[in-house]
């Protein structure tokens, strides 16, 4: 695997850098920097999406035939890395990277023609209806029912930990259409209009004080049959395809490396309590160096996966490895931030947002104000998208053959 950029890729990198310097709005960058969650609010995310869409770069992971850039895997990686290094906000992953590939891979021509342009334009904002109160890691045990009634399905049940359901006008949803046989075989994948009677959204505040997840209740909710993706009973297959994209559809290492850079910069001005600065503290530097080496190792694994994708191979179960490593590193780096700021990093401001004119003033610094909520928010990394235990099992069975 050659990790040196070709002249063409180096020129592309320079083009992306120039674009980011000129077009990334300063208030959007500042808002992203002051967001504890991995999911940025629409007032930031949708603004940046619109800038990228105008340039034709929003669907950077999409095939050209479906309105995307048609970039190579290396170009996609370069774009993600440069966006991370520039401090750009995360894109709307649920819409762009999860449901869109399912639609263009398994959807009907009518579904592709209707939904894909609306994702790029921002007309549709999606949430994911997978987990339920009794079906989290054991997703196949879901009980939300969809009963066929002529040319429509009638949905009843609830979904939980539904990110940004309070913003979304669409939900892609796993439902049970058959309870007679093997539980994985009776699941189907539906596209649900959130703006209809029978849907209610109850907020769930995280330990960090963020409102990013919700519980969604569905009571006699109507979904036209034409919004079934694939065939009845295909839901488990589609969910596995989607989760492979969620776990490995992006490169985590650039953002993790950027956050380490930010911590090292902050350490230059942070007292160690003994008359020196944290940047000169040997124990602190040892922890940062360890994290840096682990991030670099993760980057090599991600680059290997990119090289496999470039050869036309699917990401496969090794995406569970990157998800596992990235989740642990995310938590490790956020803990380093709490360690860096000491007592000042323990403040937990409950007001949101932490950016803009109405943001509460920090007690010490904005970076210190973010330390505790980021640390608490990132506890979810080892749960969402499949717990660490689930990822370890997948790695053991599918990668190591145990």
Buried (B, 14 or more C-beta within 10 A) or exposed (E): EEEEEEEEBEEBBEEBBEBBEEBBEEEBBBBBBBBBBBBBBBBBBBBBBBBBBEEEBBBBBBBEEBBBBEBBBBBBBBBBBBBBBBBBBBBBBBBBBBBBBBBBBBBBEEBBEBBBEBBBEBEBBBBBBBBBEEBBEEBBEBBBBBEEEEEBBBBBBBBBBBBBBBBBBBBBBBBBBBEEEEBBBBBBBBBBBBEEEEBEBEEBEBEBBBBBBBBBBBEEBBBEEEBBBBEBBBBBBBBEBBBBBBBBBBBBBBBBBBBBEBBBEBBEEBEBEEEEBBBEBEEBBEBBEEBBEBBEEBBEBBBBBBBBBEEEEEBBBBBBBBBBBBBBBBBBBBBBBBBBBBEBBEBBBEEBBBBEEEBEEBEBBBBBBBBBBBBBBBBBBBBBBBBBEBBBBBBEEEEEEE
